[in-house]
Amino acid sequence: MIDLIYGGNKYRFCKGDKSSYWLGVDRGNRGSSFYPGNNCVVPMAYWSELQKAAIANGASKEDFVTKKEKKVSKTRTKKSKGLSISIF
């Protein structure tokens, strides 16, 4: 987790296995207008702004990258039902 004070408010970046998100942790005295509330997810429109501020404060870019697993696709084979005639 990465804690960040931005615009007088405190935010926390939570990284999970499948997704990651920013939470509002504490509203400061001179808090900005887009603070979502305590323990509420910050709207995605502000994530890049918070991420840039966190990197400027010393966080690593790798902390924000989520690894996507490749899905293994199976090849499909058409099952033959014997001889048939199809007219299109």
N, C-alpha and C positions, 0 to 999 in steps of 0.2 A: 504494500500500500504506500502511496505517496500522498503526503499532506502538503497543501499549498495555501498560502494566504494571498488572495487576489482581490483587489478592490475593497479591502477591509474585511472581507469574509473569509472563512476557512473552508476549504474543500478537500475531499479525499478521493483519490483514484483507486478503485477496487478492480482487481483483475481476476477473472474467473477462468475456468477451463474453456467455456464456450463463448463467453462475452465479457466485456469490461464496461465500466461506467464511472461517472463522476457523481459524488454525493455532496450535498451541502451539509457541513458539520456544525458550524457556528456562525451566526450573523454578528458581524462586528458593529461598533458604534456608528461608523460612517459607511455602512454597507451599501453596495451598489444595488441597482434596481432589479437585476436578474437573479437574485438569490432565491432558490426554490423553496427553502425551508429546511429545518433540521431533519436529517436522514431521508431527504427526498432526492430523487435523481435529477441532475441538472439537464435541461433540454439539450438535445444533440447539437443545436445551432451554436452553442457556446463551448463545445468540447475542444475544438481546434484552438480556440483562444486560451483555454486553460492549459492545454497541452504545451503550447508555445511558451507560456509563462513558467510552467514546471521545468521545461528544458532549459530555459534561461536561468532558473534558480539552481541548476545542477543535476537534474534528473537525466537519466540516459534515454535515448530514443528507443532502445530495445525494450524498455519497460512498457511501452505503449503498443508494441507490435504483438498481434495474436497470431499464432501459427494455425493455419488451416490445413486440416487433414484431407488428403485426396480420397475421394470415394472410389472404391473399386467397382468397376462396372463389369457385369457378366455379359458375354456375347450371347445374343439370342439366336436360337436356331428354330427354324420353322418346322413344325411337326407335320409330317406327311400323313394324310388319312387314307392313303391309297390313291387310286386313279380317280380323278375328277375332271370335269370340264367346266370351265368358267368363261362366260361370255360377257364382255363389257362393251 
